[in-house]
């Protein structure tokens, strides 16, 4: 009690600015403490998705559970981006930097006092699967695809010219990575990397099929694949020639064009280009920042993302499947980094 009285007396001697700074620091410490002790009831086992599990003691303040089906032991963090994070204070600072702006890996590593590899891993664990969290689109919904040159930035061992990707050929070709942007007028947005090469109806169906309400009206330019997709989904479709920019009234794609312009600026200018392998993650990053969420809200998103670890350790296999099945390019020069466990067969 005497210590508390001494602290209160010292606080009264502080200036208003110092009191404000102290309050900010205490709030940060409280949030970090809540991250260490946070506990909630998982809905299923992260390994086999069984709902039959029981409490199995505590470790470092975290409740542990044991699955009755696969006998695996897990915690509420297992599978999430927070799994096995030990440098909690640095991780909090890292998340805050991600919400503030688009900084290079080296700069984020220097500011948080971690290695470049750790900064890289944290970034892509946080950004995994954000794009899948989209409710049904309602009302007037715009759709369009934007193009990024196929890039193998950072991939070692390539033996052919122009190592980092690209093409001298103009127009739609097998070197253009297509990112599909869909957005309604209620700020529900989906940004999905779909394929490399010509966009087909099956590519659109794979990403956004079943995400439209009955009252939805799809607006786009005269892209045959989009028209065919709208017909197969039974959605009202309004189209116009690209050079006209609008079909009149509320039927335009200016919202999607604005999103595309900002995303191009982030990818091509702020980040100086990114690898096709990680293009989806950086689209997710922009989506998180434009949601204008707090650290606490980002924590909720991360705790609900039980596939982050699976995606992170199998990123190369996911990329290989994408190149093999949805592009005209050839997969080559696999990375040599390996992990102790693999969940690739469980990722759909």
N, C-alpha and C positions, 0 to 999 in steps of 0.2 A: 504493500500500500504506500510505503514511504517513497519507493521508486516512482510510482505513478504520480504522486504529488510533486516530486522534483521535476518530472517531465512536463507537467501542466504549468509549473512555474516558468520553465524555460520557454515554453510555447508562447506564453504571454509577453515575453520579451522580444519576440520576433516581429519583424515588419510585416505588413499585409502581403507583400510579394513573397516573402520567405514562407509565410503560412500557406499561401496558395501552392507554392512549390512542394512543401512538405505534404500537403493533402494529396497532390497528384502522385507523389512517390508512394504514399500509403495505399492509395487506390490500386496502384500497380502491384504492390506486394500482396494485397488481398486477392487480386485476380490470379496471381501466380500460385498462391496458397490453395485457391479453389481448384486450379488445374491439377495440383498434386493430390488432392483428396477427393476430387469429384467422383461420384459413384451413382450409377443408375442401373436399373434392371435391364439387361440385354434381352432382346426378343428371341434370339436364336443363337446357336453356336456358329461362330464365324468360319469354322472349318467345314462342317457338313450341313449347316442350316437346320439342324434338329432343334426342336423346341423343348426337348427333354434334357434338362441340366439342373444342377444343384449347387448350392454354395459350398465352397471348398477352402475356407479360411481366408486370411488376409495377408498381404505382403506389401511393405512400404506404404501402408495406409490404403491400399487398393484391394477391394473385394475380389476374390478369385472364384471362378466357377469351374465345375467339371461336367463335361458332356457325357450323358449316359449312353449315347449311341457310339461315338468314336473314342471316348475316354480321354479326349484332349482337355487340357486345362487352359483357361483363358480369363481375361479381365475385360472390363468395359472398353479399354483402349485397344485391345487386340484387333489388328486389321485396319485400324484408323491411322491417319497421319501422325497421331501422338504416340503410337506404339513404340516403346523402347527409347523415347526421348528422355535424356538425362539432364541435358543443359537447359533446364526449364526457363531460366531468366533470359538466356540468349535466344531461345526459341520465341519467347514473347516479343523480344525486340525485333527479331527477324520478321514475324508476322506483321508487326506494326509498320515496318519498312515496306512490305509488300502492299499494304493498303494505302501507303502514301504515294507511291509512284513506281515507274518501271526502271529499276536500276540493274546494271550489269552484275553478273555473278561475283566478280572480283571485288567490286565496291561493296556489295552486301556482306561478303565474307570479312572484309576489313572493318566495316562498321560494327559487326556483331562479335568479332574475335573468334571466328571459326574457320575451318579449312575450306578451300574452294569446293572440294568434293562434297563436304557436308552441306554447304550452301546450295549446291546443285541438287542434292538428294531431297533436302527439305522443301525446296521450291516445287519439285514435281510430285512429291507426295501430297502436298497441300492442294495442288491444282488438279489432281486426278478426279475424274468422274463428275465434276461440277456441272458439265453441260447436260447430263442426263436428268437433272432435277427440274423438269419443266412440266407445269400443269397444262391442261388443255387450252389451246388457243380459242379465243372467242371473237365474234364480230369480224370486222375487216382485218385480214391478216396478209401481210406482205411477205414475199419470198423472192430470193434472188441468190445467185452463186457468184463468188468472187474468186479470182485466180491468183495463185502464188507459184512462182517458179519452183519446180522440184529441187530440193536442196539436200545435200548430204554433209552439211557443215559439221565439223568435228569428227567425222568418221575417218579412221586411219587405215592405210594400206591400199587406197585406191590407185590403180595403175594407169588409168586413162586420163586424157586431157580434160581441162575444166573440172577439177575434182569436186567443186562444191555445187555442181548442178547448173541448170540453165539451158537455154536453147536459143539459137539465132533465128529459128523459124517463127514467123508471126502467126497470130491467131490461135485458135483452139488446137492443141496438139498433145502428144503423149508426155510432155514435160510440164504440163500445167496441173498443179494440185488444186482441186475444187473444194472450197469451203462454203457450205450452204447456210445462209442466214434466213431465219424465219422469225417474224415479229408481228404481234398484234398491236392494237392501239392502247392496250392496258399494260404495256411494258413487259409482257412475257416474251422472252427471246430465247431462241435456240441457235447456237453456232456449232456446226458439226463438219469436220473434215470427212468428205464422202469418198473421193476417188482421185486418181491421177489420170487425166485424159477426158474423153467426152463424157459428160454427165448423162446418166440413163435413168429411166423410171425406177428401176430396181434399186439404184443408189439412194434415191429420195425415199422410197418406201422403207428401206433399211433403217433410216435415221428418224423419220418423223411420222411414219404411218400410225394411225390411231390417236393422234394428239390433237384432233380438231373436233370442236363441238358441232352440233347440228346447225347452229345459226351462223357458222363461219362462212365468210366469203374470201376466197383466195385471190390475191392480186399479183400479177407478174407481167413481165414482157412475154413476147410470143415464143417461148421456149417449148418445143414439142414435148419434151420429157415432163415438164411441169404440167402441161395441159393433160397429158395422158395420165399422170398421177392423180390429178384432181378428179378426172372422170372415174378412175378406178375406186377412189375413196368416196365418191358421191358428193363431192364438195362443189358448191357454186364457184365458178372460175371467171374472173374478168381479166382480160389481157389487152395489151396494146403494143404497138411497134416501139422498139427501144429508142428510136430517134425522136418519138413524140413525148417520151418521159411520163406521160399520164394518159389515163382513159377518161379524164374529166371528173370534176368534183372530188370526192374523197378517194377515188380509185387511182392511187399512185404508189410508188415504192420509195418515196423520199426518206422515210424513216430508216429503211434498210440501207439505202445508199449512204445515209449519215453514219450509221454503225460501221459500214464497210470502209468508209473514208477514215474513221478514227482507228479502226483495226489495222489498216494498211500503214497508217502513220506510226503506230506502236511497233509493228513487226519490221517494217523497212527502214525506219528512221531511229526511233528510240532504242531498239534492240539490234540494229544493223543486220537484220535478217536472222532467221532461225531455221533449224533443221526441220524437214518435213516430219521427221519422227516425233518432234515435240510441238508441232504447230497447234495441235488441239489443246495442249496445256496452256499455251500463251493466249489462245482465244478465251479459255476459261479464266485466265488472270484478268483480262479486260472485263469480262462479265462480272467477276467479283468486285472489281473496283467501281464499276458503274452502278452496282447495287447499293453503294454507299453504306456498307455494313460496318458494325463495330467489331472490336476484337472478340467480344462475347458471342456475337452472332456468328462470326467465323468459326469459333470453337464448336458451336452447335452443328454447323455444317460438317466440320471435320469428324465429330463424334458419330454423326449419322452415316458417314462414308466408311462402310466396313470393308470395302474392296481396295482401299488405297494401297495397302501393303502388297496385295496380290498383283495389282497393276504395276507397281513400282519394280518389283523384282522380276516381272515377266515382260517388261517394256519392250525388250528386243524381240521376243517371240511375237508379241502383238504387232510390232512394226513389220516383221517378216511376213506375217499372215496378210497384212494390209497390202504390201507390195506385191505379193504373189497372187492374191485374189482380186484386187481392185485397182490394178495399174498395169501399164504396158512396160514398166521398168523391170530390171533384173536385180534381185536381192544378192548382195555380195559384201564381203569383208565384215563378217559378224564381229561384234565386240567381244573381248576376251573376259570381261568382268562376269563373275558368277556369284550365285547366292547359295546358302546352305539348303534352302527349301524351295520348292516350286509349286505354284497353284495354277499353272497355265491351263490345265484341263478343266478347271472350274470357271474360267472366264469365258463368257459368251459374247 
